[in-house]
Amino acid sequence: MLFASLTLLCQPLSFVATKWQKLVRIAGNPYRPELHYMRGPGPKWRAKHRAGRSDGSL
């Protein structure tokens, strides 16, 4: 009887523990995309598009 009660209690607790672990893993993720934004065209883009200009300016 006691074992059956513990088994019934263990299933919801393991479900909650799994969800809690997932939440902590997501919240603790150090990646922040706003810190890795693009700052503009690089040298390859400038070299490619400079070839089409006749006045020589960027």
PDB file of N, CA, C and O in Angstrom:
ATOM      1  N   MET A   1       0.819  -1.190   0.000  1.00  0.00           N
ATOM      2  CA  MET A   1       0.000   0.000   0.000  1.00  0.00           C
ATOM      3  C   MET A   1       0.874   1.268   0.000  1.00  0.00           C
ATOM      4  O   MET A   1       0.620   2.203  -0.760  1.00  0.00           O
ATOM      5  N   LEU A   2       1.878   1.286   0.840  1.00  0.00           N
ATOM      6  CA  LEU A   2       2.760   2.446   0.917  1.00  0.00           C
ATOM      7  C   LEU A   2       3.540   2.624  -0.385  1.00  0.00           C
ATOM      8  O   LEU A   2       3.733   3.742  -0.862  1.00  0.00           O
ATOM      9  N   PHE A   3       3.985   1.499  -0.950  1.00  0.00           N
ATOM     10  CA  PHE A   3       4.738   1.560  -2.208  1.00  0.00           C
ATOM     11  C   PHE A   3       3.873   2.121  -3.342  1.00  0.00           C
ATOM     12  O   PHE A   3       4.360   2.902  -4.160  1.00  0.00           O
ATOM     13  N   ALA A   4       2.609   1.735  -3.396  1.00  0.00           N
ATOM     14  CA  ALA A   4       1.706   2.235  -4.427  1.00  0.00           C
ATOM     15  C   ALA A   4       1.494   3.739  -4.273  1.00  0.00           C
ATOM     16  O   ALA A   4       1.429   4.463  -5.266  1.00  0.00           O
ATOM     17  N   SER A   5       1.387   4.204  -3.046  1.00  0.00           N
ATOM     18  CA  SER A   5       1.208   5.640  -2.804  1.00  0.00           C
ATOM     19  C   SER A   5       2.445   6.425  -3.218  1.00  0.00           C
ATOM     20  O   SER A   5       2.338   7.509  -3.792  1.00  0.00           O
ATOM     21  N   LEU A   6       3.616   5.875  -2.926  1.00  0.00           N
ATOM     22  CA  LEU A   6       4.851   6.544  -3.315  1.00  0.00           C
ATOM     23  C   LEU A   6       5.010   6.589  -4.834  1.00  0.00           C
ATOM     24  O   LEU A   6       5.502   7.576  -5.380  1.00  0.00           O
ATOM     25  N   THR A   7       4.600   5.533  -5.504  1.00  0.00           N
ATOM     26  CA  THR A   7       4.675   5.503  -6.963  1.00  0.00           C
ATOM     27  C   THR A   7       3.758   6.561  -7.570  1.00  0.00           C
ATOM     28  O   THR A   7       4.140   7.241  -8.522  1.00  0.00           O
ATOM     29  N   LEU A   8       2.542   6.703  -7.019  1.00  0.00           N
ATOM     30  CA  LEU A   8       1.613   7.704  -7.524  1.00  0.00           C
ATOM     31  C   LEU A   8       2.131   9.121  -7.263  1.00  0.00           C
ATOM     32  O   LEU A   8       1.882  10.024  -8.061  1.00  0.00           O
ATOM     33  N   LEU A   9       2.840   9.321  -6.168  1.00  0.00           N
ATOM     34  CA  LEU A   9       3.392  10.623  -5.844  1.00  0.00           C
ATOM     35  C   LEU A   9       4.644  10.922  -6.673  1.00  0.00           C
ATOM     36  O   LEU A   9       4.917  12.078  -6.996  1.00  0.00           O
ATOM     37  N   CYS A  10       5.382   9.903  -7.006  1.00  0.00           N
ATOM     38  CA  CYS A  10       6.653  10.071  -7.718  1.00  0.00           C
ATOM     39  C   CYS A  10       6.452  10.578  -9.147  1.00  0.00           C
ATOM     40  O   CYS A  10       7.258  11.378  -9.623  1.00  0.00           O
ATOM     41  N   GLN A  11       5.418  10.142  -9.833  1.00  0.00           N
ATOM     42  CA  GLN A  11       5.195  10.550 -11.225  1.00  0.00           C
ATOM     43  C   GLN A  11       4.977  12.059 -11.370  1.00  0.00           C
ATOM     44  O   GLN A  11       5.635  12.680 -12.205  1.00  0.00           O
ATOM     45  N   PRO A  12       4.076  12.673 -10.587  1.00  0.00           N
ATOM     46  CA  PRO A  12       3.923  14.129 -10.717  1.00  0.00           C
ATOM     47  C   PRO A  12       5.180  14.891 -10.285  1.00  0.00           C
ATOM     48  O   PRO A  12       5.512  15.923 -10.867  1.00  0.00           O
ATOM     49  N   LEU A  13       5.876  14.381  -9.263  1.00  0.00           N
ATOM     50  CA  LEU A  13       7.096  15.053  -8.821  1.00  0.00           C
ATOM     51  C   LEU A  13       8.186  15.002  -9.880  1.00  0.00           C
ATOM     52  O   LEU A  13       8.908  15.980 -10.070  1.00  0.00           O
ATOM     53  N   SER A  14       8.314  13.885 -10.564  1.00  0.00           N
ATOM     54  CA  SER A  14       9.328  13.798 -11.622  1.00  0.00           C
ATOM     55  C   SER A  14       8.946  14.709 -12.794  1.00  0.00           C
ATOM     56  O   SER A  14       9.823  15.286 -13.439  1.00  0.00           O
ATOM     57  N   PHE A  15       7.660  14.840 -13.071  1.00  0.00           N
ATOM     58  CA  PHE A  15       7.208  15.747 -14.122  1.00  0.00           C
ATOM     59  C   PHE A  15       7.575  17.195 -13.776  1.00  0.00           C
ATOM     60  O   PHE A  15       8.101  17.928 -14.613  1.00  0.00           O
ATOM     61  N   VAL A  16       7.293  17.589 -12.541  1.00  0.00           N
ATOM     62  CA  VAL A  16       7.607  18.947 -12.093  1.00  0.00           C
ATOM     63  C   VAL A  16       9.115  19.169 -12.099  1.00  0.00           C
ATOM     64  O   VAL A  16       9.584  20.231 -12.508  1.00  0.00           O
ATOM     65  N   ALA A  17       9.874  18.175 -11.648  1.00  0.00           N
ATOM     66  CA  ALA A  17      11.328  18.306 -11.622  1.00  0.00           C
ATOM     67  C   ALA A  17      11.894  18.462 -13.036  1.00  0.00           C
ATOM     68  O   ALA A  17      12.819  19.247 -13.247  1.00  0.00           O
ATOM     69  N   THR A  18      11.356  17.734 -13.991  1.00  0.00           N
ATOM     70  CA  THR A  18      11.810  17.838 -15.376  1.00  0.00           C
ATOM     71  C   THR A  18      11.516  19.227 -15.938  1.00  0.00           C
ATOM     72  O   THR A  18      12.369  19.830 -16.589  1.00  0.00           O
ATOM     73  N   LYS A  19      10.332  19.724 -15.690  1.00  0.00           N
ATOM     74  CA  LYS A  19       9.966  21.060 -16.173  1.00  0.00           C
ATOM     75  C   LYS A  19      10.821  22.137 -15.501  1.00  0.00           C
ATOM     76  O   LYS A  19      11.223  23.103 -16.149  1.00  0.00           O
ATOM     77  N   TRP A  20      11.097  21.975 -14.214  1.00  0.00           N
ATOM     78  CA  TRP A  20      11.915  22.937 -13.481  1.00  0.00           C
ATOM     79  C   TRP A  20      13.340  22.967 -14.044  1.00  0.00           C
ATOM     80  O   TRP A  20      13.921  24.038 -14.219  1.00  0.00           O
ATOM     81  N   GLN A  21      13.890  21.802 -14.321  1.00  0.00           N
ATOM     82  CA  GLN A  21      15.245  21.725 -14.885  1.00  0.00           C
ATOM     83  C   GLN A  21      15.301  22.410 -16.249  1.00  0.00           C
ATOM     84  O   GLN A  21      16.270  23.103 -16.559  1.00  0.00           O
ATOM     85  N   LYS A  22      14.271  22.218 -17.053  1.00  0.00           N
ATOM     86  CA  LYS A  22      14.233  22.853 -18.370  1.00  0.00           C
ATOM     87  C   LYS A  22      14.150  24.377 -18.229  1.00  0.00           C
ATOM     88  O   LYS A  22      14.820  25.106 -18.961  1.00  0.00           O
ATOM     89  N   LEU A  23      13.341  24.850 -17.301  1.00  0.00           N
ATOM     90  CA  LEU A  23      13.209  26.286 -17.067  1.00  0.00           C
ATOM     91  C   LEU A  23      14.533  26.894 -16.608  1.00  0.00           C
ATOM     92  O   LEU A  23      14.926  27.961 -17.079  1.00  0.00           O
ATOM     93  N   VAL A  24      15.215  26.219 -15.695  1.00  0.00           N
ATOM     94  CA  VAL A  24      16.494  26.715 -15.199  1.00  0.00           C
ATOM     95  C   VAL A  24      17.532  26.727 -16.319  1.00  0.00           C
ATOM     96  O   VAL A  24      18.331  27.659 -16.409  1.00  0.00           O
ATOM     97  N   ARG A  25      17.530  25.712 -17.164  1.00  0.00           N
ATOM     98  CA  ARG A  25      18.472  25.644 -18.281  1.00  0.00           C
ATOM     99  C   ARG A  25      18.227  26.784 -19.278  1.00  0.00           C
ATOM    100  O   ARG A  25      19.177  27.385 -19.779  1.00  0.00           O
ATOM    101  N   ILE A  26      16.963  27.076 -19.562  1.00  0.00           N
ATOM    102  CA  ILE A  26      16.630  28.165 -20.497  1.00  0.00           C
ATOM    103  C   ILE A  26      16.981  29.522 -19.883  1.00  0.00           C
ATOM    104  O   ILE A  26      17.542  30.383 -20.559  1.00  0.00           O
ATOM    105  N   ALA A  27      16.654  29.711 -18.611  1.00  0.00           N
ATOM    106  CA  ALA A  27      16.906  30.991 -17.950  1.00  0.00           C
ATOM    107  C   ALA A  27      18.400  31.241 -17.757  1.00  0.00           C
ATOM    108  O   ALA A  27      18.836  32.392 -17.732  1.00  0.00           O
ATOM    109  N   GLY A  28      19.178  30.185 -17.622  1.00  0.00           N
ATOM    110  CA  GLY A  28      20.607  30.329 -17.398  1.00  0.00           C
ATOM    111  C   GLY A  28      21.433  30.396 -18.664  1.00  0.00           C
ATOM    112  O   GLY A  28      22.662  30.424 -18.599  1.00  0.00           O
ATOM    113  N   ASN A  29      20.784  30.421 -19.812  1.00  0.00           N
ATOM    114  CA  ASN A  29      21.502  30.467 -21.086  1.00  0.00           C
ATOM    115  C   ASN A  29      22.164  31.837 -21.247  1.00  0.00           C
ATOM    116  O   ASN A  29      21.468  32.852 -21.273  1.00  0.00           O
ATOM    117  N   PRO A  30      23.496  31.885 -21.356  1.00  0.00           N
ATOM    118  CA  PRO A  30      24.178  33.179 -21.407  1.00  0.00           C
ATOM    119  C   PRO A  30      24.119  33.865 -22.777  1.00  0.00           C
ATOM    120  O   PRO A  30      24.549  35.013 -22.893  1.00  0.00           O
ATOM    121  N   TYR A  31      23.607  33.205 -23.806  1.00  0.00           N
ATOM    122  CA  TYR A  31      23.571  33.812 -25.138  1.00  0.00           C
ATOM    123  C   TYR A  31      22.542  34.925 -25.185  1.00  0.00           C
ATOM    124  O   TYR A  31      21.368  34.705 -24.885  1.00  0.00           O
ATOM    125  N   ARG A  32      22.970  36.103 -25.553  1.00  0.00           N
ATOM    126  CA  ARG A  32      22.077  37.245 -25.704  1.00  0.00           C
ATOM    127  C   ARG A  32      22.266  37.808 -27.105  1.00  0.00           C
ATOM    128  O   ARG A  32      23.279  38.457 -27.366  1.00  0.00           O
ATOM    129  N   PRO A  33      21.321  37.579 -28.016  1.00  0.00           N
ATOM    130  CA  PRO A  33      21.500  37.979 -29.410  1.00  0.00           C
ATOM    131  C   PRO A  33      21.681  39.479 -29.608  1.00  0.00           C
ATOM    132  O   PRO A  33      22.301  39.889 -30.589  1.00  0.00           O
ATOM    133  N   GLU A  34      21.163  40.304 -28.714  1.00  0.00           N
ATOM    134  CA  GLU A  34      21.318  41.746 -28.902  1.00  0.00           C
ATOM    135  C   GLU A  34      22.773  42.179 -28.753  1.00  0.00           C
ATOM    136  O   GLU A  34      23.133  43.282 -29.164  1.00  0.00           O
ATOM    137  N   LEU A  35      23.611  41.326 -28.171  1.00  0.00           N
ATOM    138  CA  LEU A  35      25.035  41.646 -28.051  1.00  0.00           C
ATOM    139  C   LEU A  35      25.833  41.260 -29.292  1.00  0.00           C
ATOM    140  O   LEU A  35      27.008  41.608 -29.403  1.00  0.00           O
ATOM    141  N   HIS A  36      25.210  40.546 -30.224  1.00  0.00           N
ATOM    142  CA  HIS A  36      25.910  40.044 -31.393  1.00  0.00           C
ATOM    143  C   HIS A  36      25.294  40.554 -32.696  1.00  0.00           C
ATOM    144  O   HIS A  36      25.214  39.817 -33.679  1.00  0.00           O
ATOM    145  N   TYR A  37      24.870  41.788 -32.701  1.00  0.00           N
ATOM    146  CA  TYR A  37      24.230  42.323 -33.893  1.00  0.00           C
ATOM    147  C   TYR A  37      25.285  42.682 -34.948  1.00  0.00           C
ATOM    148  O   TYR A  37      26.460  42.865 -34.632  1.00  0.00           O
ATOM    149  N   MET A  38      24.848  42.775 -36.181  1.00  0.00           N
ATOM    150  CA  MET A  38      25.759  43.146 -37.265  1.00  0.00           C
ATOM    151  C   MET A  38      25.935  44.657 -37.253  1.00  0.00           C
ATOM    152  O   MET A  38      24.982  45.397 -37.008  1.00  0.00           O
ATOM    153  N   ARG A  39      27.135  45.104 -37.513  1.00  0.00           N
ATOM    154  CA  ARG A  39      27.435  46.528 -37.439  1.00  0.00           C
ATOM    155  C   ARG A  39      27.496  47.190 -38.808  1.00  0.00           C
ATOM    156  O   ARG A  39      27.804  48.379 -38.893  1.00  0.00           O
ATOM    157  N   GLY A  40      27.219  46.478 -39.853  1.00  0.00           N
ATOM    158  CA  GLY A  40      27.246  47.078 -41.171  1.00  0.00           C
ATOM    159  C   GLY A  40      28.008  46.207 -42.146  1.00  0.00           C
ATOM    160  O   GLY A  40      28.522  45.152 -41.774  1.00  0.00           O
ATOM    161  N   PRO A  41      28.083  46.641 -43.389  1.00  0.00           N
ATOM    162  CA  PRO A  41      28.778  45.849 -44.391  1.00  0.00           C
ATOM    163  C   PRO A  41      30.280  45.777 -44.111  1.00  0.00           C
ATOM    164  O   PRO A  41      30.886  46.734 -43.627  1.00  0.00           O
ATOM    165  N   GLY A  42      30.853  44.637 -44.422  1.00  0.00           N
ATOM    166  CA  GLY A  42      32.277  44.424 -44.189  1.00  0.00           C
ATOM    167  C   GLY A  42      33.104  44.713 -45.428  1.00  0.00           C
ATOM    168  O   GLY A  42      32.584  45.214 -46.425  1.00  0.00           O
ATOM    169  N   PRO A  43      34.394  44.398 -45.367  1.00  0.00           N
ATOM    170  CA  PRO A  43      35.303  44.716 -46.458  1.00  0.00           C
ATOM    171  C   PRO A  43      34.993  43.968 -47.758  1.00  0.00           C
ATOM    172  O   PRO A  43      35.199  44.518 -48.840  1.00  0.00           O
ATOM    173  N   LYS A  44      34.512  42.748 -47.675  1.00  0.00           N
ATOM    174  CA  LYS A  44      34.173  42.008 -48.900  1.00  0.00           C
ATOM    175  C   LYS A  44      33.009  42.672 -49.627  1.00  0.00           C
ATOM    176  O   LYS A  44      33.023  42.779 -50.853  1.00  0.00           O
ATOM    177  N   TRP A  45      32.002  43.118 -48.880  1.00  0.00           N
ATOM    178  CA  TRP A  45      30.863  43.781 -49.492  1.00  0.00           C
ATOM    179  C   TRP A  45      31.314  45.090 -50.142  1.00  0.00           C
ATOM    180  O   TRP A  45      30.898  45.407 -51.257  1.00  0.00           O
ATOM    181  N   ARG A  46      32.165  45.848 -49.448  1.00  0.00           N
ATOM    182  CA  ARG A  46      32.643  47.121 -49.985  1.00  0.00           C
ATOM    183  C   ARG A  46      33.460  46.916 -51.253  1.00  0.00           C
ATOM    184  O   ARG A  46      33.311  47.668 -52.216  1.00  0.00           O
ATOM    185  N   ALA A  47      34.321  45.905 -51.262  1.00  0.00           N
ATOM    186  CA  ALA A  47      35.145  45.630 -52.452  1.00  0.00           C
ATOM    187  C   ALA A  47      34.263  45.239 -53.633  1.00  0.00           C
ATOM    188  O   ALA A  47      34.524  45.649 -54.764  1.00  0.00           O
ATOM    189  N   LYS A  48      33.240  44.462 -53.383  1.00  0.00           N
ATOM    190  CA  LYS A  48      32.345  44.020 -54.448  1.00  0.00           C
ATOM    191  C   LYS A  48      31.559  45.190 -55.028  1.00  0.00           C
ATOM    192  O   LYS A  48      31.399  45.282 -56.245  1.00  0.00           O
ATOM    193  N   HIS A  49      31.075  46.072 -54.185  1.00  0.00           N
ATOM    194  CA  HIS A  49      30.232  47.171 -54.646  1.00  0.00           C
ATOM    195  C   HIS A  49      31.034  48.397 -55.080  1.00  0.00           C
ATOM    196  O   HIS A  49      30.496  49.264 -55.768  1.00  0.00           O
ATOM    197  N   ARG A  50      32.274  48.486 -54.704  1.00  0.00           N
ATOM    198  CA  ARG A  50      33.123  49.592 -55.140  1.00  0.00           C
ATOM    199  C   ARG A  50      33.482  49.425 -56.622  1.00  0.00           C
ATOM    200  O   ARG A  50      33.709  50.415 -57.318  1.00  0.00           O
ATOM    201  N   ALA A  51      33.534  48.186 -57.103  1.00  0.00           N
ATOM    202  CA  ALA A  51      33.909  47.929 -58.492  1.00  0.00           C
ATOM    203  C   ALA A  51      32.908  48.547 -59.468  1.00  0.00           C
ATOM    204  O   ALA A  51      33.283  48.905 -60.584  1.00  0.00           O
ATOM    205  N   GLY A  52      31.627  48.679 -59.064  1.00  0.00           N
ATOM    206  CA  GLY A  52      30.607  49.230 -59.948  1.00  0.00           C
ATOM    207  C   GLY A  52      30.530  50.744 -59.948  1.00  0.00           C
ATOM    208  O   GLY A  52      29.814  51.306 -60.778  1.00  0.00           O
ATOM    209  N   ARG A  53      31.230  51.431 -59.061  1.00  0.00           N
ATOM    210  CA  ARG A  53      31.150  52.891 -58.960  1.00  0.00           C
ATOM    211  C   ARG A  53      32.194  53.531 -59.843  1.00  0.00           C
ATOM    212  O   ARG A  53      33.324  53.051 -59.935  1.00  0.00           O
ATOM    213  N   SER A  54      31.823  54.595 -60.479  1.00  0.00           N
ATOM    214  CA  SER A  54      32.755  55.282 -61.377  1.00  0.00           C
ATOM    215  C   SER A  54      33.423  56.481 -60.717  1.00  0.00           C
ATOM    216  O   SER A  54      34.456  56.945 -61.201  1.00  0.00           O
ATOM    217  N   ASP A  55      32.850  57.007 -59.602  1.00  0.00           N
ATOM    218  CA  ASP A  55      33.431  58.203 -58.999  1.00  0.00           C
ATOM    219  C   ASP A  55      34.514  57.880 -57.972  1.00  0.00           C
ATOM    220  O   ASP A  55      35.209  58.791 -57.522  1.00  0.00           O
ATOM    221  N   GLY A  56      34.680  56.621 -57.589  1.00  0.00           N
ATOM    222  CA  GLY A  56      35.753  56.230 -56.695  1.00  0.00           C
ATOM    223  C   GLY A  56      35.447  56.417 -55.230  1.00  0.00           C
ATOM    224  O   GLY A  56      36.277  56.050 -54.398  1.00  0.00           O
ATOM    225  N   SER A  57      34.304  56.965 -54.864  1.00  0.00           N
ATOM    226  CA  SER A  57      33.975  57.139 -53.447  1.00  0.00           C
ATOM    227  C   SER A  57      33.256  55.902 -52.917  1.00  0.00           C
ATOM    228  O   SER A  57      32.778  55.066 -53.684  1.00  0.00           O
ATOM    229  N   LEU A  58      33.189  55.801 -51.572  1.00  0.00           N
ATOM    230  CA  LEU A  58      32.487  54.663 -50.948  1.00  0.00           C
ATOM    231  C   LEU A  58      31.049  54.894 -51.073  1.00  0.00           C
ATOM    232  O   LEU A  58      30.250  54.073 -50.622  1.00  0.00           O
TER     233      LEU A  58
END
